[in-house]
Each structure stands twice: as structure tokens, then as C-alpha cells.
Amino acid sequence: MEGKNEDKLVLVTGGGGYLGSVLIGDLLNQGYKVRLFDNFMYGLDSIANFINHPNLEVIIGDIRKNEDLKKAVSNDVDSVVHLAAIVGDPACAIQADVAVETNFISAIRLARMCRDNDISRFIFASTCSVYGASETEILDEDSNLNPISLYAETKIDAEKDILVLLDKQPAPTILRFGTLYGLSPRMRFDLVINYFTKKALKDKELKIFGGEQWRPFLHVSDAAKAIQLVLESPIEKINREIFNVGSTNENYQMKEIGEIIKTCIPDVIINHIKEIKDKRSYRVSFDKIERTLGFNTSMTVRDGILEIKEAIESGKIANPDDPKYYNYHG
Ligand SMILES: NC(=O)c1ccc[n+]([C@@H]2O[C@H](COP(=O)([O-])OP(=O)(O)OC[C@H]3O[C@@H](n4cnc5c(N)ncnc54)[C@H](O)[C@@H]3O)[C@@H](O)[C@H]2O)c1
């Protein structure tokens, strides 16, 4: 698409990642100019399909290095979407110092640089993991945060300081995404829906620990759609706002996820184990983003399972056990 977006330069940090590589494809299709900044810790394959696009500039750099960031942040950038991070509880736990430096300290340094460079919007990728282990009531953006991992703590610290620091310009928006799933040019099989689908297909057996825990799920393409909506919404609607991103109908208990997997892959055996390995449980309201910005999701967990199943069965993803698909090797 050509037209209204062609004069807008968007800097996407972490643009080579699972969400970033879907977002970059969408932004280029919509006519944006995109500057992608990433250290490509999971390789460059994710951007193979658009690396030569005339509207794409790629900067290979480390968000923790001031001199690298300076190459990315310039005053011709209209908006910044900050996705680069050490992502997930296990990945952060095994490299705590790197996680804090990347997810918190570097996010604040980047926000400060954006403030000094006349940038109009700053979108920060946070997570519904900030709600941690909560009771069964439905949580909204004003609910208490109860993080139970370093990953969630780094995101909360960054959220708070970004909102203090960016009191005039750029307009900051915090997006707390549900747990993502679905196909991406940088596939991740360490995310629960993707992992369960792979495991059910390959091993014909799945263990569900606990099962009562609530989690909201969001297709990676819907997450990218939400970011674009924030880029295009009137600034007064998104300035200094926190939005949970997902659909209230897509909150599930883990045992329900097992049932949906079974309807898509009927020969799997589901074993329910009483022990709870992941104590996170949160059920989230997504009314604010729907009410304020008119955001609706297009995909369901079932759609995601079916598309991943097709990708594995058809050989589009030849070896889902390849280490490049995992942020953490347990
Ligand atoms: N995947 C989810 O379920 C989920 C849910 C909620 C929020 N989020 C947030 O969305 C964002 C993207 O997550 P993702 O799933 O795409 O993860 P990902 O790990 O696939 O992507 C992160 C990207 O950041 C890059 N990166 C890491 N350290 C860097 C550094 N020092 N310098 C430059 N680049 C660096 C990586 O190379 C990678 O491309 C993250 O901020 C994450 O916290 C993700």
C-alpha cells in the first residue's frame, strides 16, 4: 500500500524477533519506512523475506551499547517501537544481569535518547506477566501487579520509569501483551501454544502441570496489528496510556488448552499432573483497548494450533526442535 504512511519512519528495536519480524512485514506492506535495530541473537533468517525492501534499513547493534543506539535514534524517526529484550522467565533467570541491563537499563537509555531527538511516539512492549500469580478476578490496567519472575520485574521497572521520564515528548504507550502464539518468520517453539502443538504432533503425548492456571493468549499477527493501531491512533488517545493487548474471550485455563489441542490433534494423550511448575495465573480484561482504540483480535488459539500443525505436517517447518526456535534451552 502506498500513501499516508510513506513519509513516516518507524524505528523497531528487536525487529528480527518473533513479534518484530511479523510487525516489520506488516509495516512495509502498509507503506511505512522502517529502521530495524537488532543484534540478531537468534540469527538473520527472520528477515530474509524483506531484507532487500527499499523502505527497510537494517542496523545490527546491541541495545546495551550507547554508540550502537546513537546510530538508530535520529531526529528523522517519527515513532519508536521498543521490542528488543531478553524474553521469557527462564531466559531472564539464567542471565539475570544481562536481562536487567537489556530490559530495564537500556530501555530507559533509549527512552531518554528519544526524548532528546524530537520523536513523537514511543511504544514499549510489556507483558501481562506483570500480573503474575493473581486470584481469579479479571485484572485490568489498574489492578495490582504481582510479578513472580525477574522478567516481569524488569518490565514493570521499565514501564514505571518510561512514564516518569517521558512527561512531554515522545508520547509513551505501554502495551501489555498476552502470551503470544502463531507463525512468525522467527518462529518460537518455547511459547506454550506453539510448544504444545509441536509436542502433541511429534510425541503424541502432552503433560499439563496444574491446569487451573489462567492465561490470556494472543496471536502474534494480532499483536502486530495492535502496535500499528497505536501508531495510527490520535495521540491524545494513546499518550501515557497502558493497554492490555488481547481479547477477554481468549483467557483460558491451561486444562482448556489441552482440550483444544485434543480437538485439533485427536490422537494425542493428555496427562494431567497435579504439580504446578509455572505458578503464573492471571485472567485479564481487554476492554480498555477495545473501548478506546476499537481493537479486536482476528485469530483464536484454535486457529493458531491449526496453522502450526499445518506448517509442521507440510514440512514448512522441517525441524521444530532446532535450537534457533528457542529462547531458552532447559
Ligand atoms: N512472545 C510473547 O509471548 C510476548 C508476550 C508479551 C510481551 N512480549 C514482548 O514482546 C517483545 C518481543 O518478544 P518476542 O517474543 O518477539 O521475543 P524474541 O526473543 O523473539 O525477540 C526479541 C528480539 O530482541 C533482540 N535483542 C535481544 N537483546 C538485544 C540486544 N542487547 N540488542 C539488540 N537486540 C536485542 C533479539 O535478537 C530478538 O530479535 C519483547 O519485549 C517481549 O517482552 C512478548
The ligand as an ORCA input file, in Angstrom:
! r2SCAN-3c Opt
* xyz 0 1
  N       6.322    -13.602     22.973
  C       5.443    -13.294     23.928
  O       4.602    -14.124     24.345
  C       5.422    -11.906     24.497
  C       4.389    -11.592     25.388
  C       4.361    -10.334     25.965
  C       5.322     -9.396     25.640
  N       6.314     -9.719     24.759
  C       7.333     -8.704     24.475
  O       7.409     -8.502     23.079
  C       8.760     -8.220     22.708
  C       9.209     -9.163     21.609
  O       9.163    -10.505     22.100
  P       9.421    -11.733     21.123
  O       8.514    -12.828     21.525
  O       9.407    -11.244     19.732
  O      10.880    -12.168     21.576
  P      12.188    -12.502     20.718
  O      13.171    -13.043     21.709
  O      11.846    -13.335     19.531
  O      12.655    -11.077     20.206
  C      13.498    -10.220     20.930
  C      14.468     -9.593     19.948
  O      15.314     -8.710     20.686
  C      16.628     -8.863     20.192
  N      17.579     -8.487     21.234
  C      17.785     -9.093     22.432
  N      18.782     -8.499     23.095
  C      19.215     -7.468     22.307
  C      20.233     -6.501     22.436
  N      21.037     -6.453     23.508
  N      20.408     -5.616     21.438
  C      19.634     -5.648     20.318
  N      18.648     -6.559     20.142
  C      18.449     -7.460     21.124
  C      16.751    -10.349     19.828
  O      17.794    -10.586     18.898
  C      15.375    -10.626     19.259
  O      15.357    -10.455     17.863
  C       9.595     -8.317     23.977
  O       9.820     -7.037     24.502
  C       8.715     -9.137     24.897
  O       8.977     -8.858     26.253
  C       6.372    -10.946     24.168
*
